[in-house]
């Protein structure tokens, strides 16, 4: 049973990650002509497009994408808890679990994005990669405050390391 729960939770987490990536890239004003961004849009469109017909955007906020994240997170929490638990939590506990799942997924998305971005910048500094440009648009607003506080030492930028430590500390605090 634990293996089934693991497989279901992993697959649903990947789906939630795709929807979360769409929302985070929209907030970062990333270039959606990027091949990776187009793949995320195509993966998430089957749920977002029908919601968009019902939920118009509010200003620059794509409400359909945000509602899709909430729906997928709720689905993940309900399915995983139904498989794993022998009791049914009350409504407030469900809401708390869904909010925690969304926040933790966003933090994990930033953690892995910063880590991959930092590794790519060490492997191919100054080179162009569609992944690197998309990750740059996503993580540069997070790294900017760290760069103001922590200057490069001998030409090495340690701001990603401190951002990763801060994000991991937040994740530990939330657990």
N, C-alpha and C positions, 0 to 999 in steps of 0.2 A: 504494500500500500504506500510506503514511503517513496518508492521509486516513481509510482504514478503521480503522487503529489508533486514531487520534484519536477517531473517532465511537464505537467500541466502548468505549474507555477513559472517555470522557465519560459515556456512558449507564450504565456500571457504577459509575462514581464517584457519580453521582446516586442510584443505588439504594443504594449503601453509605452515602451521606449520610443517606438516609431512615432506614435502620436505626440508624445512629449517633445521629441526632436522637432516636429513640425511647428509646434507652438513656440518653442525656444528660438528657432530660426526666424520665425515671424517677428518676435520681439527684438531680436538682434538685427533685423533688417538685412538678413543675408541675401545673397544673390541666388534667386531661385532658378536661374538659367544653368547653374552648376549641375552636373550630372548626378551627383549624390543627392542634392536637394530635390531634383526631379524624381529620383527613385523614391524618396520619402513621400513626396506628394502622391505619386501613383499608388504606393502601398496604402496610404491613408484615405485616398479619395472615395472608396466605396462607402465609407461611413460619413465622411465630412460633407460630401456633395449633397446627399439627401437632407442632412441637417441644415445646410446652408440655404436650402429652399424655404425652410421654416424659420430659421434664426438669422436675421440680417446682421451684418457687422455693426458694432457700436463704435463709431469713430474709426480708429485704426485697429481696433481689437476684433479679431475674428472669433466671434462667439461660437460658431459651429465647431471650430477646432478645440476650443476650451471645453465645450460640452462633450465632445468626443473623448477627450482625455478623462473627464469625470466618469463617463459611461464605461469606458474600458477599465479604469481603475476599480469601479464598483463591481464590474463583472469579475475581475480577477479576485478581489477580496471575497466576494460571495462564493465563487467556485472553490477557491483554495480552502476557505474556512469550512465550507460544507463537506469537503473531502476529509479534512483533518480534524475537525472538532466534533465533539459529541453533544454539544449544546448550541442553542441559538442565542446569540447576544442580542441585547436590546438595540433600539434604533440609534441611540446616542453612541454606542460602541461601534456600530457599523459606520456611522459618519466619521468618527475619529479614525478608524482603520483606513477608510478611503482617503481622507486628508493626509494621513501619515504616508500612505503608499504613494500618493502624488508628490509630496514634498521629498520623500526619500528617492524617488525615481528621478526627480529634477536634480537633486544633489549628486546622485550617481552619474547622471548624464554629464554634468559639468566636470566631475572628477575624471571620468574616462576621456572626455574631450580634451581637457587640459593635459592629461598624461600623454595622449597620442600626439597632440600638438607639440608638446615639448620634445618628445622623441623624434618626430619628423623634422623639427628644426635642428636637432643635433645630427641627424643622418644626412639631410640635404639642406644645409643652410643657404638661404637666398634662392633656392630653386622654386619652381612652380609646380604645384600639385592641386588638382581640384579638391582633394580632401583637406589639404593644408589651408587653402583659401577659405573654405567653408568653416573649418574649425577656428580659423583666425577671426572670422566675423563673429563667431559664437563666444569665444573665450577672451578676446582682447578687452571687452568691457569689464570682465572679472579681474583680469590681470593688471589693468591700469592702476587701481588704487595700491596694489602691492608694489608696483614699480615706483610709485611716488615715495613710498616708505623705504624700500630696500633697493638701493642703487646696484648696478652691476659691479661685481668684484672681479677684477682682472679680465674684464670683457665677458664674463659669464653671468647670464641673467638667472638669478635664483628665485625670482618671483613665482614661477610655476610651482616650485617645491613648497613655498610657503602657502600658496593658494591651496595646494593639495592637502597639506597638513590641516589648514583651517576647515576645508570641506569635510575631511575625514573626521575631525573633531566634532563638527556639527552632526554628522551622521551618528557618531557614537552617543552624543548627548540626546539625540532624538530616540534612539533605541532604548 
